[in-house]
Amino acid sequence: MYLTWALVVETKKNVSEGLPHVFVNFLLSFAVAVPTICCLRLRTFASGLLSALRQDLANPDLTPERVLKYRRTWTHLTNLSSGFIVTPVSMLLVTVLLVILSTLHSYETVERLTAGEAQVGCMIWLIGVPFLFLLFVLCEIPHRSADVIRRRFMNVLQMSYCRYRDDRSYHELHRFLEIIWWNSPVMTISGYFELQRSSFKAIVTVIVTYVIVILQFHLSINNSAELTRWNGTQAMLSVNESVTATVTNKHKT
């Protein structure tokens, strides 16, 4: 939906000029949609496994083999969640590109607003909002999936007060809880970038910092240009005054 809107805003009359922009937006949306759908599938599977575990925990006849099966499935799910991105380099490039585009749109928005072009600045900001939204989705959905895999399983195991006929079941549950406690499933991109809610906050902080640095650099260049122009004007005025004084003295003599 926003791709069509961006096409109308940026192309205005000539549609062919905006097709590359729409194509890039489509590729970025597709690149973010693939891991997002995978995370949602993992979250659905984890929720189903959690519901089955909750039902079995209420059964006093729960066997240690059944608990061991749940533990192995959870371990496999954790390993799958940490390495589900099969193209980490491409995903890292997509993330960097989204950060760059968000930074440039934010900078252009601030620059237009400070120049008194509020309407153009607001339109540029609206065009850049989807890039921030894609970054938010890329960090939020994996965070929620990892939260289901770890925190909710831990809560269910801690709230299990059922007394089992086989003591080995209790020991297997306790061991399962320890494994969950010491293993935090975190979805990463090539092991360098963690897809968490705090990662999005860090990205926003980086974008704001870059925008401030670029603005300061732009203002320093403008001030230097204005100072050079003012010095040149003063030099020309001094030359004109000296020439005028010389001509006046010649006329007097």
Secondary structure, DSSP 8 states (H G I E B T S, - for coil): -HHHHHHHHHHTT-SGGGHHHHHHHHHHHHHHHHHHHHHHHHHHHHHHHHHHHHHHHT-TT--HHHHHHHHHHHHHHHHHHHT--S-HHHHHHHHHHHHHHHHHHHHHHHHHHHTT-HHHHHHHHHHHHHHHHHHHHHHHHHHHHHHIIIIIHHHHHHT-----SSHHHHHHHHHHHHHHHH-----EETTTEE-SHHHHHHHHHHHHHHHHHHHHHHHHHHHHHHHHHHHHHHHHHHHHHHHHHHHHHHHH-
